[in-house]
Amino acid sequence: KLFQDQGWLGYFDILNGPVYIQLVKDFWKRCDIITQEEADKEYNNNVAEDPENNRGKSREQLGLDVLVMK
């Protein structure tokens, strides 16, 4: 009732409708899924290029994508 009185029902219809599904499909195509093994290999290769300067740096400091692990 509260949402109806405030006019939010149209908003929820948009979230549950085809617009939301299309957003998920568009977003999913742009996602890159990599394993921890691949991420470690990428990091180690970057460190190996210049061990003296790169050892101990974060992925971000090395110019690599910051990974979100869940």
CHARMM internal coordinates of N, CA and C (Angstrom, degrees):
IC EDIT
DIST 1 N 1 CA 1.4566
DIST 1 CA 1 C 1.5349
ANGL 1 N 1 CA 1 C 109.54
DIST 1 C 2 N 1.3263
ANGL 1 CA 1 C 2 N 116.54
DIHE 1 N 1 CA 1 C 2 N -44.00
DIST 2 N 2 CA 1.4636
ANGL 1 C 2 N 2 CA 120.64
DIHE 1 CA 1 C 2 N 2 CA -179.16
DIST 2 CA 2 C 1.5320
ANGL 2 N 2 CA 2 C 110.94
DIHE 1 C 2 N 2 CA 2 C -58.53
DIST 2 C 3 N 1.3386
ANGL 2 CA 2 C 3 N 116.47
DIHE 2 N 2 CA 2 C 3 N -46.76
DIST 3 N 3 CA 1.4604
ANGL 2 C 3 N 3 CA 120.12
DIHE 2 CA 2 C 3 N 3 CA -179.94
DIST 3 CA 3 C 1.5273
ANGL 3 N 3 CA 3 C 111.21
DIHE 2 C 3 N 3 CA 3 C -65.84
DIST 3 C 4 N 1.3017
ANGL 3 CA 3 C 4 N 115.75
DIHE 3 N 3 CA 3 C 4 N -38.02
DIST 4 N 4 CA 1.4650
ANGL 3 C 4 N 4 CA 120.06
DIHE 3 CA 3 C 4 N 4 CA 178.98
DIST 4 CA 4 C 1.5222
ANGL 4 N 4 CA 4 C 110.49
DIHE 3 C 4 N 4 CA 4 C -63.75
DIST 4 C 5 N 1.3197
ANGL 4 CA 4 C 5 N 117.44
DIHE 4 N 4 CA 4 C 5 N -44.20
DIST 5 N 5 CA 1.4635
ANGL 4 C 5 N 5 CA 121.56
DIHE 4 CA 4 C 5 N 5 CA 179.85
DIST 5 CA 5 C 1.5281
ANGL 5 N 5 CA 5 C 111.78
DIHE 4 C 5 N 5 CA 5 C -63.60
DIST 5 C 6 N 1.3131
ANGL 5 CA 5 C 6 N 116.77
DIHE 5 N 5 CA 5 C 6 N -31.47
DIST 6 N 6 CA 1.4612
ANGL 5 C 6 N 6 CA 120.52
DIHE 5 CA 5 C 6 N 6 CA -178.50
DIST 6 CA 6 C 1.5321
ANGL 6 N 6 CA 6 C 112.66
DIHE 5 C 6 N 6 CA 6 C -90.46
DIST 6 C 7 N 1.3230
ANGL 6 CA 6 C 7 N 116.75
DIHE 6 N 6 CA 6 C 7 N -2.33
DIST 7 N 7 CA 1.4604
ANGL 6 C 7 N 7 CA 120.08
DIHE 6 CA 6 C 7 N 7 CA 177.26
DIST 7 CA 7 C 1.5187
ANGL 7 N 7 CA 7 C 115.05
DIHE 6 C 7 N 7 CA 7 C 80.37
DIST 7 C 8 N 1.3197
ANGL 7 CA 7 C 8 N 117.74
DIHE 7 N 7 CA 7 C 8 N 24.80
DIST 8 N 8 CA 1.4597
ANGL 7 C 8 N 8 CA 121.50
DIHE 7 CA 7 C 8 N 8 CA -177.17
DIST 8 CA 8 C 1.5277
ANGL 8 N 8 CA 8 C 113.99
DIHE 7 C 8 N 8 CA 8 C -86.56
DIST 8 C 9 N 1.3123
ANGL 8 CA 8 C 9 N 119.11
DIHE 8 N 8 CA 8 C 9 N -11.45
DIST 9 N 9 CA 1.4662
ANGL 8 C 9 N 9 CA 120.32
DIHE 8 CA 8 C 9 N 9 CA -174.48
DIST 9 CA 9 C 1.5283
ANGL 9 N 9 CA 9 C 111.94
DIHE 8 C 9 N 9 CA 9 C -62.12
DIST 9 C 10 N 1.3145
ANGL 9 CA 9 C 10 N 117.73
DIHE 9 N 9 CA 9 C 10 N -36.24
DIST 10 N 10 CA 1.4634
ANGL 9 C 10 N 10 CA 120.27
DIHE 9 CA 9 C 10 N 10 CA 176.94
DIST 10 CA 10 C 1.5191
ANGL 10 N 10 CA 10 C 111.82
DIHE 9 C 10 N 10 CA 10 C -63.16
DIST 10 C 11 N 1.3190
ANGL 10 CA 10 C 11 N 115.96
DIHE 10 N 10 CA 10 C 11 N -37.15
DIST 11 N 11 CA 1.4665
ANGL 10 C 11 N 11 CA 120.71
DIHE 10 CA 10 C 11 N 11 CA 177.97
DIST 11 CA 11 C 1.5274
ANGL 11 N 11 CA 11 C 110.41
DIHE 10 C 11 N 11 CA 11 C -63.55
DIST 11 C 12 N 1.3264
ANGL 11 CA 11 C 12 N 116.59
DIHE 11 N 11 CA 11 C 12 N -44.97
DIST 12 N 12 CA 1.4642
ANGL 11 C 12 N 12 CA 119.65
DIHE 11 CA 11 C 12 N 12 CA 179.52
DIST 12 CA 12 C 1.5250
ANGL 12 N 12 CA 12 C 111.52
DIHE 11 C 12 N 12 CA 12 C -65.99
DIST 12 C 13 N 1.3146
ANGL 12 CA 12 C 13 N 117.60
DIHE 12 N 12 CA 12 C 13 N -32.90
DIST 13 N 13 CA 1.4632
ANGL 12 C 13 N 13 CA 120.48
DIHE 12 CA 12 C 13 N 13 CA 175.90
DIST 13 CA 13 C 1.5239
ANGL 13 N 13 CA 13 C 110.58
DIHE 12 C 13 N 13 CA 13 C -63.51
DIST 13 C 14 N 1.3208
ANGL 13 CA 13 C 14 N 116.67
DIHE 13 N 13 CA 13 C 14 N -38.20
DIST 14 N 14 CA 1.4655
ANGL 13 C 14 N 14 CA 120.63
DIHE 13 CA 13 C 14 N 14 CA 177.78
DIST 14 CA 14 C 1.5257
ANGL 14 N 14 CA 14 C 110.30
DIHE 13 C 14 N 14 CA 14 C -64.27
DIST 14 C 15 N 1.3375
ANGL 14 CA 14 C 15 N 117.10
DIHE 14 N 14 CA 14 C 15 N -43.91
DIST 15 N 15 CA 1.4639
ANGL 14 C 15 N 15 CA 120.49
DIHE 14 CA 14 C 15 N 15 CA -179.50
DIST 15 CA 15 C 1.5212
ANGL 15 N 15 CA 15 C 112.03
DIHE 14 C 15 N 15 CA 15 C -62.43
DIST 15 C 16 N 1.3056
ANGL 15 CA 15 C 16 N 117.07
DIHE 15 N 15 CA 15 C 16 N -36.61
DIST 16 N 16 CA 1.4593
ANGL 15 C 16 N 16 CA 121.20
DIHE 15 CA 15 C 16 N 16 CA -177.69
DIST 16 CA 16 C 1.5195
ANGL 16 N 16 CA 16 C 113.03
DIHE 15 C 16 N 16 CA 16 C -91.02
DIST 16 C 17 N 1.2935
ANGL 16 CA 16 C 17 N 117.34
DIHE 16 N 16 CA 16 C 17 N -4.64
DIST 17 N 17 CA 1.4564
ANGL 16 C 17 N 17 CA 120.76
DIHE 16 CA 16 C 17 N 17 CA -175.43
DIST 17 CA 17 C 1.5132
ANGL 17 N 17 CA 17 C 113.10
DIHE 16 C 17 N 17 CA 17 C -92.01
DIST 17 C 18 N 1.3101
ANGL 17 CA 17 C 18 N 116.40
DIHE 17 N 17 CA 17 C 18 N -168.56
DIST 18 N 18 CA 1.4614
ANGL 17 C 18 N 18 CA 121.92
DIHE 17 CA 17 C 18 N 18 CA -175.47
DIST 18 CA 18 C 1.5273
ANGL 18 N 18 CA 18 C 113.83
DIHE 17 C 18 N 18 CA 18 C -64.82
DIST 18 C 19 N 1.3316
ANGL 18 CA 18 C 19 N 118.02
DIHE 18 N 18 CA 18 C 19 N -22.63
DIST 19 N 19 CA 1.4634
ANGL 18 C 19 N 19 CA 119.79
DIHE 18 CA 18 C 19 N 19 CA 179.30
DIST 19 CA 19 C 1.5285
ANGL 19 N 19 CA 19 C 109.91
DIHE 18 C 19 N 19 CA 19 C -63.51
DIST 19 C 20 N 1.3327
ANGL 19 CA 19 C 20 N 116.83
DIHE 19 N 19 CA 19 C 20 N -45.35
DIST 20 N 20 CA 1.4591
ANGL 19 C 20 N 20 CA 121.06
DIHE 19 CA 19 C 20 N 20 CA -179.37
DIST 20 CA 20 C 1.5280
ANGL 20 N 20 CA 20 C 110.50
DIHE 19 C 20 N 20 CA 20 C -63.93
DIST 20 C 21 N 1.3030
ANGL 20 CA 20 C 21 N 116.74
DIHE 20 N 20 CA 20 C 21 N -43.72
DIST 21 N 21 CA 1.4622
ANGL 20 C 21 N 21 CA 120.65
DIHE 20 CA 20 C 21 N 21 CA 179.28
DIST 21 CA 21 C 1.5228
ANGL 21 N 21 CA 21 C 110.08
DIHE 20 C 21 N 21 CA 21 C -60.15
DIST 21 C 22 N 1.3158
ANGL 21 CA 21 C 22 N 117.75
DIHE 21 N 21 CA 21 C 22 N -42.01
DIST 22 N 22 CA 1.4591
ANGL 21 C 22 N 22 CA 121.33
DIHE 21 CA 21 C 22 N 22 CA 179.98
DIST 22 CA 22 C 1.5290
ANGL 22 N 22 CA 22 C 110.92
DIHE 21 C 22 N 22 CA 22 C -65.82
DIST 22 C 23 N 1.3359
ANGL 22 CA 22 C 23 N 117.17
DIHE 22 N 22 CA 22 C 23 N -39.39
DIST 23 N 23 CA 1.4676
ANGL 22 C 23 N 23 CA 120.09
DIHE 22 CA 22 C 23 N 23 CA 177.82
DIST 23 CA 23 C 1.5199
ANGL 23 N 23 CA 23 C 111.00
DIHE 22 C 23 N 23 CA 23 C -61.55
DIST 23 C 24 N 1.3194
ANGL 23 CA 23 C 24 N 117.03
DIHE 23 N 23 CA 23 C 24 N -43.04
DIST 24 N 24 CA 1.4650
ANGL 23 C 24 N 24 CA 120.75
DIHE 23 CA 23 C 24 N 24 CA 179.13
DIST 24 CA 24 C 1.5213
ANGL 24 N 24 CA 24 C 110.02
DIHE 23 C 24 N 24 CA 24 C -62.87
DIST 24 C 25 N 1.3126
ANGL 24 CA 24 C 25 N 117.26
DIHE 24 N 24 CA 24 C 25 N -44.27
DIST 25 N 25 CA 1.4644
ANGL 24 C 25 N 25 CA 120.36
DIHE 24 CA 24 C 25 N 25 CA 179.49
DIST 25 CA 25 C 1.5250
ANGL 25 N 25 CA 25 C 111.06
DIHE 24 C 25 N 25 CA 25 C -62.38
DIST 25 C 26 N 1.3253
ANGL 25 CA 25 C 26 N 117.42
DIHE 25 N 25 CA 25 C 26 N -42.96
DIST 26 N 26 CA 1.4645
ANGL 25 C 26 N 26 CA 120.79
DIHE 25 CA 25 C 26 N 26 CA 178.91
DIST 26 CA 26 C 1.5201
ANGL 26 N 26 CA 26 C 111.26
DIHE 25 C 26 N 26 CA 26 C -65.22
DIST 26 C 27 N 1.3267
ANGL 26 CA 26 C 27 N 116.85
DIHE 26 N 26 CA 26 C 27 N -42.57
DIST 27 N 27 CA 1.4589
ANGL 26 C 27 N 27 CA 120.88
DIHE 26 CA 26 C 27 N 27 CA -179.35
DIST 27 CA 27 C 1.5220
ANGL 27 N 27 CA 27 C 110.71
DIHE 26 C 27 N 27 CA 27 C -66.24
DIST 27 C 28 N 1.3054
ANGL 27 CA 27 C 28 N 117.24
DIHE 27 N 27 CA 27 C 28 N -43.93
DIST 28 N 28 CA 1.4588
ANGL 27 C 28 N 28 CA 121.18
DIHE 27 CA 27 C 28 N 28 CA -175.17
DIST 28 CA 28 C 1.5253
ANGL 28 N 28 CA 28 C 111.20
DIHE 27 C 28 N 28 CA 28 C -61.32
DIST 28 C 29 N 1.3321
ANGL 28 CA 28 C 29 N 117.62
DIHE 28 N 28 CA 28 C 29 N -35.58
DIST 29 N 29 CA 1.4644
ANGL 28 C 29 N 29 CA 120.97
DIHE 28 CA 28 C 29 N 29 CA 178.95
DIST 29 CA 29 C 1.5228
ANGL 29 N 29 CA 29 C 111.27
DIHE 28 C 29 N 29 CA 29 C -63.41
DIST 29 C 30 N 1.3017
ANGL 29 CA 29 C 30 N 117.11
DIHE 29 N 29 CA 29 C 30 N -26.65
DIST 30 N 30 CA 1.4620
ANGL 29 C 30 N 30 CA 121.16
DIHE 29 CA 29 C 30 N 30 CA -175.66
DIST 30 CA 30 C 1.5309
ANGL 30 N 30 CA 30 C 112.78
DIHE 29 C 30 N 30 CA 30 C -94.94
DIST 30 C 31 N 1.3155
ANGL 30 CA 30 C 31 N 117.40
DIHE 30 N 30 CA 30 C 31 N 3.64
DIST 31 N 31 CA 1.4655
ANGL 30 C 31 N 31 CA 121.56
DIHE 30 CA 30 C 31 N 31 CA -179.30
DIST 31 CA 31 C 1.5223
ANGL 31 N 31 CA 31 C 109.80
DIHE 30 C 31 N 31 CA 31 C -88.25
DIST 31 C 32 N 1.2977
ANGL 31 CA 31 C 32 N 114.86
DIHE 31 N 31 CA 31 C 32 N 141.00
DIST 32 N 32 CA 1.4526
ANGL 31 C 32 N 32 CA 120.79
DIHE 31 CA 31 C 32 N 32 CA 172.62
DIST 32 CA 32 C 1.5173
ANGL 32 N 32 CA 32 C 107.73
DIHE 31 C 32 N 32 CA 32 C -113.74
DIST 32 C 33 N 1.3075
ANGL 32 CA 32 C 33 N 116.08
DIHE 32 N 32 CA 32 C 33 N 121.87
DIST 33 N 33 CA 1.4507
ANGL 32 C 33 N 33 CA 121.28
DIHE 32 CA 32 C 33 N 33 CA 179.14
DIST 33 CA 33 C 1.5190
ANGL 33 N 33 CA 33 C 107.00
DIHE 32 C 33 N 33 CA 33 C -104.30
DIST 33 C 34 N 1.3291
ANGL 33 CA 33 C 34 N 116.18
DIHE 33 N 33 CA 33 C 34 N 121.09
DIST 34 N 34 CA 1.4585
ANGL 33 C 34 N 34 CA 120.01
DIHE 33 CA 33 C 34 N 34 CA 176.90
DIST 34 CA 34 C 1.5195
ANGL 34 N 34 CA 34 C 108.37
DIHE 33 C 34 N 34 CA 34 C -127.28
DIST 34 C 35 N 1.3099
ANGL 34 CA 34 C 35 N 115.08
DIHE 34 N 34 CA 34 C 35 N 150.63
DIST 35 N 35 CA 1.4607
ANGL 34 C 35 N 35 CA 120.44
DIHE 34 CA 34 C 35 N 35 CA -179.82
DIST 35 CA 35 C 1.5248
ANGL 35 N 35 CA 35 C 109.73
DIHE 34 C 35 N 35 CA 35 C -82.92
DIST 35 C 36 N 1.3194
ANGL 35 CA 35 C 36 N 115.25
DIHE 35 N 35 CA 35 C 36 N 165.92
DIST 36 N 36 CA 1.4629
ANGL 35 C 36 N 36 CA 120.22
DIHE 35 CA 35 C 36 N 36 CA 176.89
DIST 36 CA 36 C 1.5264
ANGL 36 N 36 CA 36 C 109.70
DIHE 35 C 36 N 36 CA 36 C -62.10
DIST 36 C 37 N 1.3283
ANGL 36 CA 36 C 37 N 115.96
DIHE 36 N 36 CA 36 C 37 N -36.41
DIST 37 N 37 CA 1.4668
ANGL 36 C 37 N 37 CA 120.81
DIHE 36 CA 36 C 37 N 37 CA 179.33
DIST 37 CA 37 C 1.5335
ANGL 37 N 37 CA 37 C 110.95
DIHE 36 C 37 N 37 CA 37 C -61.81
DIST 37 C 38 N 1.3210
ANGL 37 CA 37 C 38 N 116.84
DIHE 37 N 37 CA 37 C 38 N -44.36
DIST 38 N 38 CA 1.4694
ANGL 37 C 38 N 38 CA 121.08
DIHE 37 CA 37 C 38 N 38 CA 178.39
DIST 38 CA 38 C 1.5247
ANGL 38 N 38 CA 38 C 111.22
DIHE 37 C 38 N 38 CA 38 C -64.73
DIST 38 C 39 N 1.3307
ANGL 38 CA 38 C 39 N 116.54
DIHE 38 N 38 CA 38 C 39 N -40.40
DIST 39 N 39 CA 1.4629
ANGL 38 C 39 N 39 CA 120.81
DIHE 38 CA 38 C 39 N 39 CA 179.60
DIST 39 CA 39 C 1.5249
ANGL 39 N 39 CA 39 C 110.73
DIHE 38 C 39 N 39 CA 39 C -65.00
DIST 39 C 40 N 1.3318
ANGL 39 CA 39 C 40 N 116.38
DIHE 39 N 39 CA 39 C 40 N -42.01
DIST 40 N 40 CA 1.4635
ANGL 39 C 40 N 40 CA 120.45
DIHE 39 CA 39 C 40 N 40 CA 179.03
DIST 40 CA 40 C 1.5264
ANGL 40 N 40 CA 40 C 111.09
DIHE 39 C 40 N 40 CA 40 C -64.70
DIST 40 C 41 N 1.3268
ANGL 40 CA 40 C 41 N 116.31
DIHE 40 N 40 CA 40 C 41 N -40.34
DIST 41 N 41 CA 1.4669
ANGL 40 C 41 N 41 CA 120.54
DIHE 40 CA 40 C 41 N 41 CA 179.38
DIST 41 CA 41 C 1.5279
ANGL 41 N 41 CA 41 C 110.44
DIHE 40 C 41 N 41 CA 41 C -63.46
DIST 41 C 42 N 1.3290
ANGL 41 CA 41 C 42 N 116.49
DIHE 41 N 41 CA 41 C 42 N -44.01
DIST 42 N 42 CA 1.4633
ANGL 41 C 42 N 42 CA 121.13
DIHE 41 CA 41 C 42 N 42 CA 178.65
DIST 42 CA 42 C 1.5301
ANGL 42 N 42 CA 42 C 110.26
DIHE 41 C 42 N 42 CA 42 C -60.52
DIST 42 C 43 N 1.3320
ANGL 42 CA 42 C 43 N 116.45
DIHE 42 N 42 CA 42 C 43 N -44.96
DIST 43 N 43 CA 1.4658
ANGL 42 C 43 N 43 CA 121.45
DIHE 42 CA 42 C 43 N 43 CA -179.98
DIST 43 CA 43 C 1.5343
ANGL 43 N 43 CA 43 C 110.36
DIHE 42 C 43 N 43 CA 43 C -63.42
DIST 43 C 44 N 1.3300
ANGL 43 CA 43 C 44 N 116.25
DIHE 43 N 43 CA 43 C 44 N -48.49
DIST 44 N 44 CA 1.4660
ANGL 43 C 44 N 44 CA 120.23
DIHE 43 CA 43 C 44 N 44 CA -177.77
DIST 44 CA 44 C 1.5248
ANGL 44 N 44 CA 44 C 111.98
DIHE 43 C 44 N 44 CA 44 C -63.35
DIST 44 C 45 N 1.3290
ANGL 44 CA 44 C 45 N 117.47
DIHE 44 N 44 CA 44 C 45 N -37.83
DIST 45 N 45 CA 1.4697
ANGL 44 C 45 N 45 CA 120.22
DIHE 44 CA 44 C 45 N 45 CA 176.67
DIST 45 CA 45 C 1.5218
ANGL 45 N 45 CA 45 C 111.01
DIHE 44 C 45 N 45 CA 45 C -63.88
DIST 45 C 46 N 1.3120
ANGL 45 CA 45 C 46 N 116.63
DIHE 45 N 45 CA 45 C 46 N -38.94
DIST 46 N 46 CA 1.4583
ANGL 45 C 46 N 46 CA 121.10
DIHE 45 CA 45 C 46 N 46 CA 179.77
DIST 46 CA 46 C 1.5271
ANGL 46 N 46 CA 46 C 110.39
DIHE 45 C 46 N 46 CA 46 C -67.42
DIST 46 C 47 N 1.3182
ANGL 46 CA 46 C 47 N 116.76
DIHE 46 N 46 CA 46 C 47 N -41.40
DIST 47 N 47 CA 1.4697
ANGL 46 C 47 N 47 CA 120.52
DIHE 46 CA 46 C 47 N 47 CA 178.19
DIST 47 CA 47 C 1.5233
ANGL 47 N 47 CA 47 C 109.87
DIHE 46 C 47 N 47 CA 47 C -66.37
DIST 47 C 48 N 1.3319
ANGL 47 CA 47 C 48 N 117.65
DIHE 47 N 47 CA 47 C 48 N -39.02
DIST 48 N 48 CA 1.4630
ANGL 47 C 48 N 48 CA 121.86
DIHE 47 CA 47 C 48 N 48 CA -177.86
DIST 48 CA 48 C 1.5245
ANGL 48 N 48 CA 48 C 112.42
DIHE 47 C 48 N 48 CA 48 C -64.74
DIST 48 C 49 N 1.3193
ANGL 48 CA 48 C 49 N 117.95
DIHE 48 N 48 CA 48 C 49 N -24.30
DIST 49 N 49 CA 1.4643
ANGL 48 C 49 N 49 CA 120.65
DIHE 48 CA 48 C 49 N 49 CA 178.60
DIST 49 CA 49 C 1.5251
ANGL 49 N 49 CA 49 C 111.71
DIHE 48 C 49 N 49 CA 49 C -63.52
DIST 49 C 50 N 1.3199
ANGL 49 CA 49 C 50 N 117.30
DIHE 49 N 49 CA 49 C 50 N -34.69
DIST 50 N 50 CA 1.4674
ANGL 49 C 50 N 50 CA 122.35
DIHE 49 CA 49 C 50 N 50 CA 179.96
DIST 50 CA 50 C 1.5300
ANGL 50 N 50 CA 50 C 108.32
DIHE 49 C 50 N 50 CA 50 C -152.44
DIST 50 C 51 N 1.3344
ANGL 50 CA 50 C 51 N 116.52
DIHE 50 N 50 CA 50 C 51 N 75.32
DIST 51 N 51 CA 1.4695
ANGL 50 C 51 N 51 CA 120.25
DIHE 50 CA 50 C 51 N 51 CA -173.54
DIST 51 CA 51 C 1.5284
ANGL 51 N 51 CA 51 C 113.74
DIHE 50 C 51 N 51 CA 51 C -58.21
DIST 51 C 52 N 1.3080
ANGL 51 CA 51 C 52 N 116.57
DIHE 51 N 51 CA 51 C 52 N -35.86
DIST 52 N 52 CA 1.4647
ANGL 51 C 52 N 52 CA 119.59
DIHE 51 CA 51 C 52 N 52 CA -176.81
DIST 52 CA 52 C 1.5264
ANGL 52 N 52 CA 52 C 111.83
DIHE 51 C 52 N 52 CA 52 C -63.40
DIST 52 C 53 N 1.3154
ANGL 52 CA 52 C 53 N 117.19
DIHE 52 N 52 CA 52 C 53 N -40.49
DIST 53 N 53 CA 1.4628
ANGL 52 C 53 N 53 CA 121.07
DIHE 52 CA 52 C 53 N 53 CA -177.39
DIST 53 CA 53 C 1.5261
ANGL 53 N 53 CA 53 C 113.81
DIHE 52 C 53 N 53 CA 53 C -94.06
DIST 53 C 54 N 1.3279
ANGL 53 CA 53 C 54 N 117.85
DIHE 53 N 53 CA 53 C 54 N -24.47
DIST 54 N 54 CA 1.4621
ANGL 53 C 54 N 54 CA 119.86
DIHE 53 CA 53 C 54 N 54 CA -173.10
DIST 54 CA 54 C 1.5281
ANGL 54 N 54 CA 54 C 115.13
DIHE 53 C 54 N 54 CA 54 C -98.05
DIST 54 C 55 N 1.3174
ANGL 54 CA 54 C 55 N 117.62
DIHE 54 N 54 CA 54 C 55 N -16.77
DIST 55 N 55 CA 1.4633
ANGL 54 C 55 N 55 CA 120.16
DIHE 54 CA 54 C 55 N 55 CA -176.51
DIST 55 CA 55 C 1.5322
ANGL 55 N 55 CA 55 C 110.69
DIHE 54 C 55 N 55 CA 55 C -62.91
DIST 55 C 56 N 1.3369
ANGL 55 CA 55 C 56 N 115.79
DIHE 55 N 55 CA 55 C 56 N 130.68
DIST 56 N 56 CA 1.4610
ANGL 55 C 56 N 56 CA 121.25
DIHE 55 CA 55 C 56 N 56 CA 177.21
DIST 56 CA 56 C 1.5194
ANGL 56 N 56 CA 56 C 114.72
DIHE 55 C 56 N 56 CA 56 C 87.20
DIST 56 C 57 N 1.3190
ANGL 56 CA 56 C 57 N 117.33
DIHE 56 N 56 CA 56 C 57 N -3.39
DIST 57 N 57 CA 1.4645
ANGL 56 C 57 N 57 CA 120.09
DIHE 56 CA 56 C 57 N 57 CA 179.24
DIST 57 CA 57 C 1.5268
ANGL 57 N 57 CA 57 C 110.05
DIHE 56 C 57 N 57 CA 57 C -82.53
DIST 57 C 58 N 1.3174
ANGL 57 CA 57 C 58 N 115.16
DIHE 57 N 57 CA 57 C 58 N 155.26
DIST 58 N 58 CA 1.4661
ANGL 57 C 58 N 58 CA 120.41
DIHE 57 CA 57 C 58 N 58 CA 177.70
DIST 58 CA 58 C 1.5271
ANGL 58 N 58 CA 58 C 109.57
DIHE 57 C 58 N 58 CA 58 C -79.05
DIST 58 C 59 N 1.3181
ANGL 58 CA 58 C 59 N 115.45
DIHE 58 N 58 CA 58 C 59 N 167.77
DIST 59 N 59 CA 1.4692
ANGL 58 C 59 N 59 CA 120.25
DIHE 58 CA 58 C 59 N 59 CA 176.87
DIST 59 CA 59 C 1.5225
ANGL 59 N 59 CA 59 C 110.20
DIHE 58 C 59 N 59 CA 59 C -58.37
DIST 59 C 60 N 1.3201
ANGL 59 CA 59 C 60 N 115.63
DIHE 59 N 59 CA 59 C 60 N -41.72
DIST 60 N 60 CA 1.4658
ANGL 59 C 60 N 60 CA 120.44
DIHE 59 CA 59 C 60 N 60 CA -178.77
DIST 60 CA 60 C 1.5275
ANGL 60 N 60 CA 60 C 110.92
DIHE 59 C 60 N 60 CA 60 C -63.64
DIST 60 C 61 N 1.3207
ANGL 60 CA 60 C 61 N 117.10
DIHE 60 N 60 CA 60 C 61 N -42.08
DIST 61 N 61 CA 1.4629
ANGL 60 C 61 N 61 CA 121.05
DIHE 60 CA 60 C 61 N 61 CA 179.79
DIST 61 CA 61 C 1.5289
ANGL 61 N 61 CA 61 C 111.72
DIHE 60 C 61 N 61 CA 61 C -65.79
DIST 61 C 62 N 1.3359
ANGL 61 CA 61 C 62 N 116.17
DIHE 61 N 61 CA 61 C 62 N -25.71
DIST 62 N 62 CA 1.4621
ANGL 61 C 62 N 62 CA 120.56
DIHE 61 CA 61 C 62 N 62 CA 178.69
DIST 62 CA 62 C 1.5262
ANGL 62 N 62 CA 62 C 112.41
DIHE 61 C 62 N 62 CA 62 C -88.58
DIST 62 C 63 N 1.3248
ANGL 62 CA 62 C 63 N 116.73
DIHE 62 N 62 CA 62 C 63 N 0.12
DIST 63 N 63 CA 1.4568
ANGL 62 C 63 N 63 CA 120.48
DIHE 62 CA 62 C 63 N 63 CA 179.45
DIST 63 CA 63 C 1.5204
ANGL 63 N 63 CA 63 C 113.60
DIHE 62 C 63 N 63 CA 63 C 82.32
DIST 63 C 64 N 1.3295
ANGL 63 CA 63 C 64 N 116.65
DIHE 63 N 63 CA 63 C 64 N 16.43
DIST 64 N 64 CA 1.4617
ANGL 63 C 64 N 64 CA 121.00
DIHE 63 CA 63 C 64 N 64 CA 178.25
DIST 64 CA 64 C 1.5203
ANGL 64 N 64 CA 64 C 109.76
DIHE 63 C 64 N 64 CA 64 C -94.65
DIST 64 C 65 N 1.3239
ANGL 64 CA 64 C 65 N 115.73
DIHE 64 N 64 CA 64 C 65 N 159.87
DIST 65 N 65 CA 1.4631
ANGL 64 C 65 N 65 CA 120.14
DIHE 64 CA 64 C 65 N 65 CA 177.33
DIST 65 CA 65 C 1.5235
ANGL 65 N 65 CA 65 C 109.86
DIHE 64 C 65 N 65 CA 65 C -63.45
DIST 65 C 66 N 1.3261
ANGL 65 CA 65 C 66 N 115.59
DIHE 65 N 65 CA 65 C 66 N 138.92
DIST 66 N 66 CA 1.4540
ANGL 65 C 66 N 66 CA 120.84
DIHE 65 CA 65 C 66 N 66 CA 174.95
DIST 66 CA 66 C 1.5192
ANGL 66 N 66 CA 66 C 106.93
DIHE 65 C 66 N 66 CA 66 C -78.98
DIST 66 C 67 N 1.3219
ANGL 66 CA 66 C 67 N 116.61
DIHE 66 N 66 CA 66 C 67 N 129.81
DIST 67 N 67 CA 1.4596
ANGL 66 C 67 N 67 CA 120.92
DIHE 66 CA 66 C 67 N 67 CA -175.15
DIST 67 CA 67 C 1.5165
ANGL 67 N 67 CA 67 C 111.17
DIHE 66 C 67 N 67 CA 67 C -97.05
DIST 67 C 68 N 1.3086
ANGL 67 CA 67 C 68 N 115.07
DIHE 67 N 67 CA 67 C 68 N 144.06
DIST 68 N 68 CA 1.4597
ANGL 67 C 68 N 68 CA 121.76
DIHE 67 CA 67 C 68 N 68 CA 175.39
DIST 68 CA 68 C 1.5156
ANGL 68 N 68 CA 68 C 106.60
DIHE 67 C 68 N 68 CA 68 C -110.91
DIST 68 C 69 N 1.3093
ANGL 68 CA 68 C 69 N 116.03
DIHE 68 N 68 CA 68 C 69 N 115.95
DIST 69 N 69 CA 1.4623
ANGL 68 C 69 N 69 CA 120.88
DIHE 68 CA 68 C 69 N 69 CA -178.99
DIST 69 CA 69 C 1.5147
ANGL 69 N 69 CA 69 C 109.61
DIHE 68 C 69 N 69 CA 69 C -103.84
DIST 69 C 70 N 1.3122
ANGL 69 CA 69 C 70 N 115.44
DIHE 69 N 69 CA 69 C 70 N 131.71
DIST 70 N 70 CA 1.4678
ANGL 69 C 70 N 70 CA 120.23
DIHE 69 CA 69 C 70 N 70 CA 176.82
DIST 70 CA 70 C 1.4874
ANGL 70 N 70 CA 70 C 109.76
DIHE 69 C 70 N 70 CA 70 C -133.44
END
COOR INIT
IC SEED 1 N 1 CA 1 C
IC BUILD
